[in-house]
Amino acid sequence: MTTNPPPSFPAEAQVARILLAEDDESMRGFLERALQRAGHQVTAFANGEEAFECLKTEPFSLLLTDIVMPRMDGIELARRASEIDPKLKIMFITGFAAVTLNNDQTAPKDARVLSKPFHLKDLVREVDRLLTG
């Protein structure tokens, strides 16, 4: 009698764990719901400090963070997060067009930026592209 190994699932079929840091409560809710509807597991926080504490104890596929937040900004959060997990994908969302990461040597080099306002479908598409890339 032979036993077959359990089926393996392609990487795309696995649920991505997304850590979301966004200080605007309504925006955080919209983003969380859109990403959950797209099949992702989302853990959301209102500031970078709380998100970082969670990141120290749980693994994530992607950090999606606002840049300008109280207590710990998104760039500092991303820098610290990439020290813990160098493979963590990072995407910034910002409403400040003047904020550029190229001039900031502390921002992770492979991070992506999505400027507000954006459509939720654009966010989901960019997240999926980053996760599969």
Backbone as CSV, one residue per row, in Angstrom:
resi,resn,N_x,N_y,N_z,CA_x,CA_y,CA_z,C_x,C_y,C_z
1,MET,0.850,-1.184,0.000,0.000,0.000,0.000,0.889,1.238,0.000
2,THR,0.671,2.109,-0.957,1.443,3.342,-1.039,0.595,4.501,-0.557
3,THR,1.238,5.415,0.067,0.535,6.620,0.505,1.043,7.790,-0.305
4,ASN,0.118,8.572,-0.736,0.477,9.758,-1.502,0.808,10.895,-0.560
5,PRO,1.786,11.717,-0.922,2.093,12.874,-0.066,0.921,13.855,-0.118
6,PRO,0.791,14.678,0.902,-0.289,15.676,0.887,-0.103,16.629,-0.282
7,PRO,-1.207,17.142,-0.804,-1.063,18.060,-1.954,-0.306,19.312,-1.551
8,SER,0.472,19.821,-2.480,1.174,21.072,-2.217,0.424,22.182,-2.935
9,PHE,0.479,23.340,-2.369,-0.222,24.475,-2.940,0.796,25.458,-3.487
10,PRO,0.494,26.063,-4.628,1.426,27.061,-5.159,1.503,28.262,-4.229
11,ALA,2.596,28.969,-4.288,2.804,30.116,-3.403,1.680,31.137,-3.532
12,GLU,1.142,31.298,-4.750,0.094,32.292,-4.957,-1.170,31.950,-4.167
13,ALA,-1.391,30.665,-3.895,-2.611,30.254,-3.213,-2.517,30.481,-1.702
14,GLN,-1.339,30.693,-1.202,-1.182,30.903,0.224,-1.646,32.306,0.603
15,VAL,-2.248,32.382,1.770,-2.742,33.671,2.249,-1.557,34.521,2.689
16,ALA,-1.523,35.755,2.203,-0.467,36.673,2.622,-0.866,37.301,3.941
17,ARG,0.090,37.411,4.833,-0.138,38.088,6.106,0.398,39.508,5.962
18,ILE,-0.504,40.483,6.093,-0.148,41.881,5.903,-0.250,42.619,7.223
19,LEU,0.815,43.342,7.555,0.821,44.214,8.720,0.555,45.624,8.219
20,LEU,-0.550,46.205,8.660,-0.980,47.529,8.215,-0.811,48.529,9.351
21,ALA,-0.122,49.632,9.062,0.032,50.725,10.027,-0.478,52.000,9.360
22,GLU,-1.598,52.514,9.853,-2.239,53.710,9.279,-2.935,54.437,10.421
23,ASP,-2.588,55.717,10.640,-3.143,56.443,11.779,-4.555,56.966,11.538
24,ASP,-4.976,57.094,10.301,-6.327,57.559,10.012,-7.296,56.371,10.117
25,GLU,-8.198,56.451,11.087,-9.068,55.314,11.389,-9.933,54.887,10.204
26,SER,-10.542,55.837,9.501,-11.405,55.460,8.381,-10.587,54.869,7.239
27,MET,-9.435,55.446,6.941,-8.564,54.907,5.889,-8.103,53.497,6.266
28,ARG,-7.719,53.310,7.525,-7.279,52.000,7.996,-8.384,50.961,7.785
29,GLY,-9.613,51.327,8.108,-10.740,50.414,7.928,-10.973,50.062,6.471
30,PHE,-10.920,51.074,5.582,-11.098,50.831,4.146,-10.018,49.887,3.619
31,LEU,-8.767,50.163,3.985,-7.652,49.352,3.506,-7.757,47.922,4.022
32,GLU,-8.069,47.786,5.289,-8.177,46.461,5.897,-9.256,45.629,5.204
33,ARG,-10.433,46.222,4.998,-11.533,45.488,4.353,-11.201,45.128,2.907
34,ALA,-10.592,46.045,2.165,-10.253,45.773,0.767,-9.247,44.629,0.653
35,LEU,-8.259,44.631,1.515,-7.237,43.586,1.471,-7.793,42.241,1.941
36,GLN,-8.682,42.261,2.918,-9.317,41.021,3.366,-10.204,40.443,2.267
37,ARG,-10.952,41.307,1.580,-11.788,40.839,0.468,-10.943,40.240,-0.653
38,ALA,-9.715,40.710,-0.787,-8.800,40.178,-1.799,-8.143,38.878,-1.338
39,GLY,-8.488,38.408,-0.148,-7.992,37.129,0.334,-6.798,37.177,1.256
40,HIS,-6.420,38.367,1.711,-5.255,38.495,2.589,-5.682,38.550,4.048
41,GLN,-4.776,38.141,4.914,-4.989,38.257,6.352,-4.321,39.560,6.787
42,VAL,-5.084,40.443,7.438,-4.583,41.768,7.774,-4.615,41.977,9.285
43,THR,-3.505,42.455,9.817,-3.415,42.886,11.202,-3.115,44.371,11.161
44,ALA,-4.011,45.192,11.727,-3.908,46.646,11.570,-3.660,47.355,12.895
45,PHE,-2.855,48.416,12.802,-2.536,49.246,13.959,-2.608,50.712,13.583
46,ALA,-2.839,51.559,14.592,-2.987,52.996,14.375,-1.660,53.746,14.416
47,ASN,-0.576,53.070,14.775,0.721,53.746,14.808,1.855,52.739,14.628
48,GLY,3.013,53.277,14.325,4.170,52.443,14.061,4.691,51.687,15.260
49,GLU,4.603,52.280,16.432,5.099,51.597,17.638,4.367,50.293,17.883
50,GLU,3.029,50.348,17.835,2.238,49.143,18.075,2.469,48.114,16.977
51,ALA,2.561,48.559,15.744,2.827,47.646,14.629,4.185,46.964,14.812
52,PHE,5.182,47.717,15.242,6.515,47.157,15.432,6.521,46.114,16.543
53,GLU,5.809,46.375,17.625,5.731,45.402,18.722,5.143,44.085,18.223
54,CYS,4.131,44.165,17.386,3.519,42.965,16.818,4.500,42.247,15.896
55,LEU,5.218,43.008,15.095,6.166,42.443,14.143,7.282,41.668,14.847
56,LYS,7.610,42.063,16.048,8.663,41.372,16.794,8.237,39.970,17.211
57,THR,6.929,39.692,17.227,6.452,38.396,17.705,5.747,37.554,16.645
58,GLU,5.398,38.148,15.501,4.666,37.424,14.461,5.294,37.666,13.092
59,PRO,5.293,36.635,12.230,5.828,36.819,10.863,4.768,37.409,9.925
60,PHE,5.207,38.232,8.991,4.319,38.831,7.994,4.977,38.750,6.621
61,SER,4.144,38.798,5.589,4.625,38.795,4.208,4.913,40.213,3.728
62,LEU,4.101,41.168,4.239,4.162,42.544,3.744,3.872,43.521,4.870
63,LEU,4.632,44.599,4.897,4.350,45.742,5.756,3.791,46.835,4.862
64,LEU,2.557,47.234,5.142,1.906,48.327,4.417,1.737,49.449,5.426
65,THR,2.467,50.541,5.229,2.476,51.586,6.246,2.368,52.986,5.656
66,ASP,1.617,53.816,6.375,1.595,55.240,6.074,2.985,55.770,6.427
67,ILE,3.414,56.828,5.780,4.726,57.387,6.106,4.623,58.317,7.306
68,VAL,3.658,59.217,7.295,3.534,60.215,8.358,2.529,59.711,9.400
69,MET,3.066,59.344,10.571,2.245,58.862,11.690,2.862,59.339,12.988
70,PRO,2.042,59.453,14.042,2.588,59.806,15.349,3.315,58.614,15.984
71,ARG,4.157,58.900,16.961,4.871,57.927,17.785,6.012,57.223,17.071
72,MET,5.805,56.714,15.853,6.892,56.176,15.033,6.425,56.285,13.586
73,ASP,7.168,57.015,12.765,6.729,57.180,11.376,6.981,55.900,10.581
74,GLY,6.399,55.843,9.401,6.473,54.646,8.579,7.866,54.307,8.103
75,ILE,8.696,55.305,7.873,10.063,55.038,7.414,10.871,54.373,8.521
76,GLU,10.726,54.871,9.745,11.423,54.250,10.876,10.893,52.841,11.118
77,LEU,9.584,52.673,11.034,8.981,51.347,11.193,9.547,50.388,10.144
78,ALA,9.596,50.812,8.906,10.109,49.959,7.829,11.579,49.620,8.039
79,ARG,12.359,50.603,8.472,13.789,50.356,8.719,13.968,49.292,9.800
80,ARG,13.247,49.448,10.895,13.352,48.475,11.993,12.805,47.114,11.588
81,ALA,11.706,47.120,10.822,11.093,45.871,10.375,12.044,45.097,9.467
82,SER,12.741,45.794,8.580,13.661,45.109,7.665,14.894,44.580,8.393
83,GLU,15.214,45.143,9.559,16.301,44.586,10.376,15.869,43.254,10.980
84,ILE,14.607,43.155,11.379,14.077,41.916,11.952,13.908,40.860,10.863
85,ASP,13.341,41.265,9.721,13.071,40.341,8.625,13.485,40.980,7.303
86,PRO,14.706,40.724,6.847,15.190,41.335,5.609,14.373,40.963,4.374
87,LYS,13.616,39.873,4.426,12.803,39.442,3.276,11.410,40.063,3.266
88,LEU,11.062,40.798,4.307,9.742,41.411,4.401,9.558,42.423,3.275
89,LYS,8.460,42.306,2.546,8.142,43.274,1.493,7.551,44.511,2.161
90,ILE,7.859,45.685,1.606,7.427,46.942,2.224,6.787,47.844,1.180
91,MET,5.621,48.377,1.552,4.947,49.355,0.705,4.500,50.513,1.578
92,PHE,4.850,51.723,1.135,4.435,52.934,1.828,3.214,53.520,1.139
93,ILE,2.320,54.081,1.939,1.221,54.871,1.400,1.346,56.255,2.018
94,THR,1.153,57.274,1.197,1.327,58.626,1.709,0.425,59.614,0.986
95,GLY,0.001,60.608,1.728,-0.767,61.696,1.151,0.108,62.904,0.875
96,PHE,1.388,62.783,1.153,2.318,63.889,0.992,3.193,63.651,-0.217
97,ALA,2.849,64.272,-1.332,3.581,64.066,-2.580,5.037,64.488,-2.456
98,ALA,5.319,65.422,-1.558,6.690,65.927,-1.423,7.608,64.927,-0.726
99,VAL,7.038,63.935,-0.074,7.855,62.949,0.618,8.472,62.013,-0.414
100,THR,9.789,61.971,-0.450,10.464,61.051,-1.356,11.380,60.154,-0.558
101,LEU,11.417,58.898,-0.935,12.250,57.954,-0.214,13.671,57.912,-0.764
102,ASN,13.851,58.335,-2.001,15.173,58.256,-2.619,16.202,59.092,-1.866
103,ASN,15.762,60.166,-1.244,16.688,61.036,-0.522,16.910,60.585,0.916
104,ASP,16.143,59.611,1.350,16.229,59.145,2.733,16.995,57.832,2.766
105,GLN,18.212,57.875,3.252,19.063,56.692,3.246,18.590,55.611,4.214
106,THR,17.675,55.936,5.142,17.238,54.933,6.107,16.073,54.095,5.602
107,ALA,15.440,54.487,4.501,14.323,53.719,3.962,14.854,52.478,3.241
108,PRO,14.171,51.344,3.396,14.607,50.135,2.685,14.623,50.371,1.175
109,LYS,15.637,49.860,0.496,15.852,50.184,-0.910,14.797,49.633,-1.853
110,ASP,14.151,48.524,-1.526,13.173,47.923,-2.426,11.732,48.305,-2.098
111,ALA,11.553,49.265,-1.229,10.201,49.663,-0.832,9.474,50.343,-1.984
112,ARG,8.178,50.150,-2.021,7.336,50.809,-3.029,6.524,51.898,-2.350
113,VAL,6.094,52.889,-3.132,5.296,53.997,-2.606,4.030,54.117,-3.437
114,LEU,2.900,54.239,-2.752,1.616,54.478,-3.389,1.078,55.776,-2.814
115,SER,0.856,56.763,-3.681,0.409,58.075,-3.217,-1.107,58.154,-3.120
116,LYS,-1.568,58.759,-2.027,-3.000,59.011,-1.850,-3.364,60.239,-2.667
117,PRO,-4.543,60.344,-3.192,-5.597,59.327,-3.123,-5.365,58.244,-4.173
118,PHE,-5.837,57.050,-3.888,-5.765,55.937,-4.830,-7.045,55.127,-4.698
119,HIS,-7.362,54.382,-5.748,-8.516,53.491,-5.705,-8.098,52.219,-4.981
120,LEU,-9.029,51.641,-4.233,-8.714,50.415,-3.500,-8.292,49.295,-4.442
121,LYS,-8.874,49.236,-5.642,-8.479,48.193,-6.592,-7.022,48.372,-7.013
122,ASP,-6.549,49.634,-7.087,-5.146,49.890,-7.414,-4.236,49.415,-6.282
123,LEU,-4.668,49.653,-5.055,-3.895,49.188,-3.901,-3.781,47.670,-3.929
124,VAL,-4.903,46.989,-4.106,-4.897,45.523,-4.114,-4.005,45.009,-5.239
125,ARG,-4.096,45.622,-6.420,-3.257,45.205,-7.551,-1.771,45.381,-7.224
126,GLU,-1.403,46.525,-6.642,-0.001,46.780,-6.297,0.498,45.838,-5.201
127,VAL,-0.350,45.569,-4.222,0.018,44.627,-3.154,0.256,43.247,-3.751
128,ASP,-0.672,42.792,-4.584,-0.520,41.468,-5.200,0.732,41.406,-6.075
129,ARG,1.004,42.481,-6.799,2.204,42.531,-7.651,3.470,42.450,-6.793
130,LEU,3.495,43.161,-5.694,4.660,43.142,-4.814,4.850,41.771,-4.174
131,LEU,3.754,41.146,-3.763,3.837,39.842,-3.108,4.284,38.730,-4.053
132,THR,3.908,38.824,-5.311,4.265,37.764,-6.251,5.571,38.054,-6.981
133,GLY,6.080,39.277,-6.839,7.309,39.662,-7.543,8.559,39.238,-6.864
